[in-house]
Amino acid sequence: MVQTRSDLKRKAMDLQCSPEFVRDERPAKEQFEKERAFERKYGSGFIMRHPQYHQLMRGITQLITNGAEEWAFDLRDLERSYQITRMVALGWTLEYLIPDISVLPEYQIHRLITRADGFCAQMDWAKLRSLLPPTAASHFGDLMGELLIHLAIHERFFERPFWYLDGKRGPDDPNEDPEFGTKLQYLFERFYKTNPRYGILWKMQTQRLANSGICHRAQDIEFGQYNAERHESVLAGFADDLLISEPFCWLLRDSYPKISPQAEKRRDELVNVLRKGLETMIKCETWTNGQPVLRGIAELGGVRSADKPETKSLHPYTWRPRRELYDGQRILFVPRPGLVYVDSLDCYGFLPQLSVAEVCEAEVIPAYIPKDDEEESDTSEDDEKYGKQDVGDEEWREKNA
């Protein structure tokens, strides 16, 4: 039976070791000398006499076969690319969306909260607002808009990875098959059911072949360039659809005439956000691959804790002097979901295995429970630590020398 999205989300709840970073670093001089001494003592053929030498060579062969040389990556590069998408999305929402959704009719607020199910606690706005940190409550409009952009990118690109392939019967076929991407996705699911490891490898190599360029040593880059043009061609239409879609359109700060410099600028900047998301999707599909899953409230365990810091962090709008007060509190909103690839093929180990690749952590907003002594205790602590650093305070200097 083909794994459902629920099955994949359950896997995403368990953080496994991510593939090791690929670094191009020269060994330290001491390490180099140590290796030279070891070689002089045991000979250069020592490794060949190791009982697991054949496993090492299998791993190296697998690396080459899987295209490691042309598609070598570092998970930090994927995280950086995803973070760039987040930053341009943040800039757009702050510029063009309303900050406070309290100005909207009740039914529109309800629709927004319902649309964010899985990433937003399902309760009426009055109750939700009372539980949110003050800054998050007053900026819930741009927070919600940012989440909806990420969900739209994920649903349009990540969950439909073959959407851009035209499905033509031959070079002279003028017609495209709009269902080809869906059919190819179903074929992948059957491959994945038969053998998850080889199914993932097939998907990764398909994406690499369809997106090859000069840097990938492709003998013919025409197909890769053709698909790159197809990527770009859909972005403006995608932006238009998102701008008029409900409930997203209710968050727009201004209603510009359809043909106006302001509307064109807003649209062009949204296209750039979507472009960054698409570029990240192509990198993920060709570099690490697997089954993409967004980590929402359930996947993050439902409560804020200090455990597994790799999976989640506090959103900047949650700032308070004693941030530990969020520990154990219910997660109310995930404006920036975490992205993981379940059953990712770790091609960079000696024996490639399926694992969970953590592309980017989630940023969460837990319930805010005010503490009467928070400001007072924090201030007194600061006074004790910093307030006595005035020139001439020898007692403080001696105490903290």
C-alpha positions in Angstrom: 0.0 0.0 0.0 1.3 3.4 -0.9 2.2 5.5 2.1 -0.3 8.3 2.7 0.7 11.9 3.7 -0.3 10.9 7.3 2.3 8.1 7.2 5.0 10.5 6.1 4.0 13.1 8.7 4.4 10.4 11.4 7.9 9.7 10.1 8.7 13.4 10.2 7.9 13.5 13.9 11.0 11.4 14.6 14.2 13.3 14.0 17.0 11.1 12.8 20.6 11.9 12.0 20.8 14.1 9.0 23.4 13.4 6.3 26.8 14.6 7.2 27.9 17.9 5.7 30.2 17.7 2.8 33.2 20.0 3.5 36.2 20.9 1.4 38.6 21.5 4.1 42.4 20.8 4.3 43.4 18.7 7.3 45.4 20.3 10.0 49.2 20.1 9.8 49.3 17.9 12.9 46.7 15.5 11.3 48.6 15.4 8.1 51.9 14.5 9.8 50.1 11.9 11.8 48.8 10.3 8.7 52.2 10.4 7.0 53.8 8.6 10.1 51.0 6.0 10.0 51.7 5.4 6.3 55.4 5.0 6.8 54.8 2.5 9.6 52.0 0.3 8.1 52.4 1.0 4.4 50.1 2.7 1.9 48.2 -0.6 1.3 47.0 -0.8 4.9 43.4 0.3 4.1 43.2 -2.4 1.4 43.9 -5.0 4.1 41.1 -3.8 6.3 38.2 -6.3 6.6 35.6 -3.7 5.6 37.6 -2.4 2.6 35.1 -3.8 0.2 32.3 -1.9 1.9 34.3 1.3 1.6 34.7 0.7 -2.1 31.0 -0.1 -2.5 30.2 3.2 -0.9 32.6 5.1 -3.2 31.2 3.4 -6.2 27.7 4.3 -5.1 28.6 7.9 -4.7 29.9 8.1 -8.3 26.9 6.1 -9.6 24.5 8.5 -7.8 26.1 11.5 -9.3 27.9 12.8 -6.2 30.6 14.6 -8.1 28.2 16.7 -10.2 25.5 17.1 -7.5 27.6 17.3 -4.3 25.8 19.4 -1.7 25.8 20.6 1.9 22.6 20.6 3.9 23.6 24.0 5.1 23.2 25.3 1.5 19.7 23.9 1.4 18.9 25.5 4.7 20.3 28.8 3.5 18.2 28.6 0.3 15.1 27.9 2.3 15.9 30.8 4.7 16.2 33.2 1.8 12.7 32.2 0.7 11.5 32.9 4.2 13.2 36.3 4.3 11.8 37.6 1.0 8.4 36.3 2.0 8.7 38.2 5.3 9.6 41.4 3.5 6.7 41.0 1.1 4.1 40.4 3.9 5.3 43.3 6.0 5.0 45.6 3.0 1.6 44.5 1.5 -0.4 42.7 4.2 -2.5 44.1 7.1 -0.8 43.5 10.5 -3.9 43.1 12.7 -6.7 40.7 11.5 -9.1 42.1 14.1 -10.2 44.6 11.4 -11.6 41.8 9.3 -15.2 40.4 9.6 -15.5 37.4 11.9 -16.3 35.0 9.1 -13.1 35.9 7.3 -11.0 35.5 10.4 -12.6 32.1 10.9 -11.8 31.1 7.3 -8.1 32.1 7.8 -7.8 30.1 11.0 -9.4 27.1 9.3 -7.2 27.3 6.3 -4.2 27.1 8.6 -5.4 23.9 10.3 -2.4 21.9 11.3 -0.3 25.0 11.8 -2.7 27.1 13.8 -4.7 26.1 16.9 -8.3 25.8 16.0 -10.2 28.2 18.2 -12.1 31.5 17.9 -10.0 34.6 17.4 -10.9 36.2 20.7 -9.5 33.2 22.6 -6.5 32.7 20.4 -5.6 36.4 20.6 -5.7 36.3 24.4 -3.2 33.4 24.4 -0.7 34.8 21.9 2.4 36.9 22.8 1.4 40.6 22.4 3.6 41.3 19.3 2.4 38.1 17.6 -1.2 39.0 18.3 -0.8 42.5 16.8 1.0 41.2 13.7 -1.1 38.0 13.2 -2.1 39.3 9.7 1.4 39.3 8.2 2.2 36.1 10.2 -0.8 34.3 8.7 0.0 35.6 5.2 3.6 34.4 5.5 2.3 30.9 6.4 -0.2 30.9 3.5 2.6 31.7 1.1 4.8 28.8 2.4 1.8 26.5 2.2 1.1 27.6 -1.4 4.7 27.0 -2.4 4.7 23.6 -0.8 1.4 22.5 -2.3 2.1 23.8 -5.8 5.8 22.8 -6.1 7.0 20.4 -3.5 4.0 18.1 -3.4 3.8 18.0 -7.2 7.5 17.6 -8.2 6.8 16.7 -11.8 4.4 19.5 -12.6 6.7 21.2 -15.1 7.2 18.2 -17.4 5.1 18.6 -20.6 4.3 14.9 -21.4 4.6 15.4 -25.1 4.6 12.3 -27.3 7.5 13.5 -29.5 9.4 16.5 -30.8 6.6 17.3 -33.3 3.8 17.0 -30.8 2.3 20.6 -30.3 0.1 19.5 -27.4 1.0 19.1 -23.8 -0.5 16.6 -21.4 -1.7 18.6 -18.4 -2.1 15.4 -16.4 1.4 14.1 -17.1 2.9 15.3 -13.8 0.1 13.6 -11.9 0.6 10.4 -13.8 4.3 10.5 -13.2 3.8 11.1 -9.5 1.6 8.0 -9.4 4.3 6.0 -11.2 6.8 7.1 -8.6 4.4 6.1 -5.7 4.3 2.6 -7.2 8.0 2.5 -7.6 8.3 3.7 -4.0 6.0 1.0 -2.8 8.0 -1.7 -4.6 11.4 -0.5 -3.2 11.6 2.8 -1.3 15.3 3.2 -1.8 15.3 2.6 -5.5 12.1 4.6 -5.9 13.7 7.6 -4.3 16.8 7.1 -6.4 14.7 7.0 -9.6 12.9 10.2 -8.6 16.2 12.0 -7.8 17.8 11.0 -11.1 14.7 12.0 -13.0 14.8 15.4 -11.5 18.6 15.7 -12.1 18.2 14.8 -15.8 15.3 17.2 -16.2 17.3 20.1 -14.6 20.8 19.5 -15.9 23.0 22.4 -16.9 26.5 23.1 -17.9 27.8 22.7 -14.3 26.4 19.1 -14.2 28.5 17.9 -17.2 25.4 17.1 -19.2 26.2 16.3 -22.8 23.1 18.2 -24.0 21.7 20.9 -21.8 18.8 21.8 -24.1 16.2 19.8 -22.0 17.4 21.4 -18.8 17.2 24.9 -20.3 13.7 24.1 -21.7 12.4 23.1 -18.3 14.1 26.1 -16.6 12.0 28.3 -19.0 8.9 26.4 -18.1 9.6 27.0 -14.4 9.8 30.7 -15.0 6.7 30.8 -17.2 4.3 29.8 -14.5 5.4 32.1 -11.8 3.4 35.2 -12.8 0.2 33.2 -13.2 0.8 31.5 -9.8 1.2 35.0 -8.2 -2.0 36.2 -9.8 -3.9 33.2 -8.6 -2.6 33.6 -5.1 -3.4 37.4 -5.0 -7.1 36.8 -5.8 -7.5 33.6 -3.8 -9.6 33.5 -0.7 -8.8 33.8 2.2 -5.3 35.2 1.2 -6.7 38.2 -0.7 -8.5 39.4 2.5 -5.1 40.1 4.1 -4.0 42.5 1.4 -3.4 46.0 2.9 -4.5 48.0 -0.2 -6.8 47.4 -3.1 -5.0 48.7 -6.2 -6.5 49.0 -9.7 -5.7 45.9 -11.6 -3.5 47.9 -14.0 -1.4 50.3 -11.9 2.3 50.7 -11.0 1.5 49.7 -7.4 -0.3 46.5 -8.4 2.5 45.6 -10.8 5.2 46.2 -8.2 3.3 44.1 -5.6 2.9 41.3 -8.1 6.5 41.4 -9.3 7.8 41.2 -5.8 5.5 38.2 -5.0 6.8 36.5 -8.2 10.3 36.8 -6.8 9.2 35.2 -3.5 7.7 32.3 -5.5 10.8 32.1 -7.6 13.0 31.6 -4.5 10.6 28.9 -3.3 10.8 27.1 -6.7 14.6 27.3 -6.7 14.7 25.7 -3.3 12.4 22.9 -4.4 14.6 22.1 -7.4 17.7 22.0 -5.2 16.0 19.7 -2.7 14.7 17.4 -5.4 18.1 17.1 -7.1 20.4 17.2 -4.1 18.8 15.2 -1.3 15.4 14.1 -2.5 12.9 11.9 -0.6 9.3 12.7 0.5 8.9 16.4 1.5 6.9 17.1 4.6 6.2 20.3 6.4 6.4 20.1 10.2 3.4 21.7 11.8 2.0 21.6 15.4 1.5 17.8 15.5 4.9 17.0 13.9 6.6 19.2 16.5 4.9 17.4 19.4 2.3 20.1 20.2 4.2 21.8 23.0 7.3 23.9 23.3 10.2 22.2 24.9 14.0 22.5 25.0 14.3 19.0 23.5 15.3 18.5 19.9 16.4 22.1 19.3 17.2 21.1 15.7 13.5 20.9 14.9 12.1 24.2 16.2 12.9 27.6 17.6 10.9 30.5 18.9 9.7 33.1 16.4 11.1 36.6 17.0 7.6 37.9 17.8 7.7 35.7 21.0 10.5 37.7 22.6 10.3 38.1 26.4 13.0 38.5 29.1 12.5 35.0 30.4 12.0 32.9 27.3 12.2 29.7 29.4 8.6 30.5 30.5 7.5 29.1 27.1 8.8 25.7 27.9 5.9 23.3 28.3 3.4 25.7 26.7 1.1 24.6 23.9 2.2 25.6 20.4 -0.5 27.9 19.0 0.9 28.9 15.6 3.7 27.8 13.3 4.2 30.7 10.8 7.3 29.2 9.4 6.9 25.4 9.2 10.0 23.2 9.3 10.9 21.3 6.1 12.1 17.8 6.2 12.6 15.1 3.5 11.4 11.8 4.8 13.1 8.7 3.4 15.8 10.9 2.0 18.6 8.9 0.3 21.7 9.8 2.2 24.0 9.3 -0.8 27.0 10.6 1.0 27.5 7.8 3.4 29.7 4.8 2.6 26.5 2.6 2.6 23.7 5.0 1.5 20.6 4.6 3.7 17.2 6.2 3.8 16.9 8.8 6.6 15.2 12.0 7.5 17.0 15.1 6.1 16.3 18.2 8.2 16.3 21.1 5.6 15.1 23.9 7.9 13.8 24.1 11.4 10.3 25.4 12.3 9.7 28.7 14.1 6.9 28.5 16.5 4.7 30.7 18.7 3.6 29.1 22.0 1.0 30.2 24.4 2.0 33.4 26.4 1.3 33.2 30.1 2.2 36.5 31.7 4.2 36.4 34.9 4.0 39.2 37.4 7.6 38.8 38.5 9.1 38.5 35.1 10.1 42.1 34.4 11.0 42.7 38.0 13.2 39.7 38.4 14.9 40.2 35.0 15.6 43.8 35.9 17.0 43.0 39.3 19.3 40.4 37.7 20.5 42.9 35.1 21.1 45.4 37.9 23.2 42.9 39.8 25.2 42.0 36.8 25.6 45.2 34.8 24.6 48.1 37.1 27.8 48.1 39.1 30.2 48.4 36.2 30.6 52.1 36.6 34.1 53.5 36.7 35.5 53.4 40.2 33.4 50.4 41.5 36.4 48.4 42.7 34.2 46.1 44.8 32.3 44.9 41.7 35.5 44.5 39.7 37.2 42.4 42.5 34.1 40.3 42.9 33.9 39.5 39.1 37.6 39.4 38.3 
